[in-house]
């Protein structure tokens, strides 16, 4: 489904991604771990099409197409979804208006009829319960005044509404207490299916207790330095990053940053 | 040094004599006072950005003909009075005959009523700063005077449709005077529209006096065409515990100028002034507001938003003057501006002049662009870029649009905004 080859990306002349290779098949869940500044979030943003980052080399094939050639909105319509690490607050645009516009943009793309307000509300209410958000939040501005946990749950809610084929979760576990982590994990697990791939970017192995990945990759200094099964995450938890030759201070910084 | 240009005397020839003698006399006096009136230049502080947009040709000095019929049949959900080229069209107007509210054209006034009105006209405005209001007084051919007796409540909004038919060059001088008695209530909607393509000037004055406890809502929709230079003034005087609420919705043109002056003259008076302006192409819109806190314990709340795209230009100048006796004044002014292109320009100037020592006074002004991060967030969900732009731009002003208390006006505003968005954001 997703094939990344020798991907290089820079921001303002600084190279962040220095040759990423990654193969993700439908039905798989991949976790990308690594210290802060290793390029995890950059990879997520590049895949979603954030043009703050300049791709300087490499290719990304998604469902047979050159992903990098496509505009952000077209990537989304083709099934790419990014759950943001820091979802933006947009006062003045209600969550309902935002999500309904997004749902209908995708339906329009697929040649399906638009959802009317009543149909949409019914669906939105159900899904908001699934992620434990009070449906009243639909009337509020997008993420406006939301707690960190509410923002993350809202991201998962959007994924559930939009049913992407590739869900990229950028630090979706950060800032969550145990209960919220459970809710978010249940939401992500509900997304798991044979025709969908999930790419999780995370600092911590604790998320992986709830969402068991098929593969774990360690990213350091813009490259994947180690790949393995879920046992790799456990090993990282026990031994830290240093045994992989990643500077101890970088790793320490990573685990203290949240 | 070149002498400053003055207003052509051709502009001081009023048309129409169907007015009571005291009003004809007032017109004559004002006209005489305007001989050699200097036209604003770049050096005229309160016309600094707009003087070059003022293009008064000799052809525009003539009063646009009184057509006797309404140019467009507008259905409004309430009472309506239709003016064409500054003269009322009774056949197109519909309003109730009430005991406690009188709605009269100037020409219908008795000699005594006209004498009383002549003394009141221009009294709500600082005429030194709004010279064009003086020109209106020198030129009006008709006008509407609305008087609400104490405790009178107009049960529906009153729409005043001011249309100019610009089939030839000329000018029109619509005039409204509202006298709201104690504890009376009215919602007045002023709509300025035009037909025809010739260059014309519309010079308006609307005045309100609010007696104790009166509650007046004024919605002003400025929607004239691209050939219309619109120079308007609104003056408000408020007595004890009265409340004035204004919603000015402006769409740009070659020149749009609106001066709004509010005087809080007795304790407990409060005003809320909302304004939204959108400009595109090479349009220009200039809002100047002044709030005079004269008495103690008065509140003012002002929120204006400008959106400019292409090579257009929007100006906001908000002045709050807190007089020495106006202790415990509460004044809040906020102006936010959105530039959609690098070629557009917005100038904003909050002015606070405070002579009392126990006041709460806050002001804020910002100029910015659409937030790239928000835009990325929206398109990353598959929302078309154009729609994302519209959502964010609408979000910038929606807070003010939803506050307009008349649904039909909100719909009109949405329709006009959609036209603006269609041109501002092409599909990419």
Interface residues (C-beta under 8 A of the other chain):
Chain A: X48 X49 X50 X71 X72 X73 X75 X76 X77 X81 X82 X84 X87 X88 X90 X91 X92 X93 X97 X98 X99 X101 X102 X105 X106 X109 X141 X142 X158 X162
Chain B: X371 X373 X374 X376 X377 X378 X379 X380 X381 X382 X383 X384 X385 X387 X391 X392 X394 X395 X396 X398 X399
